[in-house]
């Protein structure tokens, strides 16, 4: 389950003594390695979408109030997921990868210990916050009566499992940082299968086992989080794992916490600004009526489908870039970034162009109302092709996580919000041109975001030769020269 060490004489280059997977990050064919690391996570994200849909299917038998309850909690669950896996997890994976790439196994282990301790504290914070203020939050979202009671009942149980959820995401990120993306994906997939089997038993009961109703669905997910945390923490302690000594340092070390949070906090802000963009654009669509809001909302959900796909690429790009950044292999960092950009932009183009060509294939999943379909078609045909900019820009942000320099990419992320919100305001409120020009402005925002991220990657991430051919592992300080100072040092 853990990475195996190589028995190599110590007089060899420092990075040669790293575990097998780290050596693959440093020496394996870039595109093939990226695809190999990304495939398990992409498959897992796809399967988890099926599990989430199945949960909604089971809960649907309990009635509309129960379904409303899990729907109200969904944004908060997604917030915790994106923060723990994408933002915090990206900071953990990047710091660990840079340490391993530089040959500092003990530092990687201590980073893992800090990561697990901080994750547990963050989980406690989520549990306390939701138990104390969950009802108020759902009421502020408009829930009342039985729907509010259902949301609180489901949420109270689910967020009791916040600590193991954060811990298993931190452990998964440590493994990904070492180049092991397969085991977290296997654990996640196996847990999903068990959850699919257990969830209906807990919801409806069987034989002498009484049904727990909506709380049963939450207990199934909480159990999944706990089991996943146990299995992934065991993997960190497996023989040959670079993290075995992490459990002697299970405390928040200030320097190492700063190394993780210096990437995690800006990444979290990037997630927040993405959601703010969607809210701002929804507000611009709102004056055109309920059908327009529904059409844009259902069409815009496709963007949320693209994010997990690009996250699969990013989960591989972070350790690949991080390890080579730590080792000082700057040419290889450029190669990995180009490959990530290609895959991210390619995913965006594939999803967006397919939606633009066959908009009813997506919109038909949600509605048959003519007004909603008309708006959704217009959005997908105009904005869909621009997803190439979103996919490429998001992939470059993951590359930035790997290097540990994310402030400039974070600033670049606000270009989309600025272009789409300001331009959309002019199109709708000043010139009164209707929805079609607004969708053109949305598409422009995505394209500009992608282009600005390319500029940032070339200038701010030390990738000024982004468009040049790779030249192996050669750097100014030699193939095994010291890495540039980073937040994990």
Buried (B, 14 or more C-beta within 10 A) or exposed (E): BBBEBBEEEEEEBBBBBBBBBBBBBBBBEBBEBBBBBBBBBBBBBBBBEEBBEBBBEBBEEBBEBBBBBBBBBEEBBBBBBBBBBBBBBBBBBBBBBBBBBBBBBEBBBBBBBBBBBBBBEBBEEBBEBBBEEBBEBBBEBEBEEBBBBBBBBBBBBBBBBBBBBBBBBBBBBBBBBBBBBBBBBBBBBBBBEBBBEBBBBBBBBEEEEEBBBBBBBBBBBBBBBBBBBBBBBBBBBBEEBBBBBBBEBEEBBEEBBEBBBBBBBBBBBBBBBBBEBBEBBBBBBEEBEEBBBBBBBBBBBBBEBBBBBBBBBBBBBBBBBBBBBBBBBBBBBBBBBBBBBBBBBBBBBBBBBBBBEEBEEBBEEBBEBEBBBBBBBBBBBBBBBBBBBBBBBBBBBBBBBBBBBBBBBBBBBBBBBEBBBEBBBBBBEEEEEEBEBBBBBBBBBBBBBBBBBBEBBBEBBBBEEBEEEBEEBBBEEEBBBBBBEBBBB
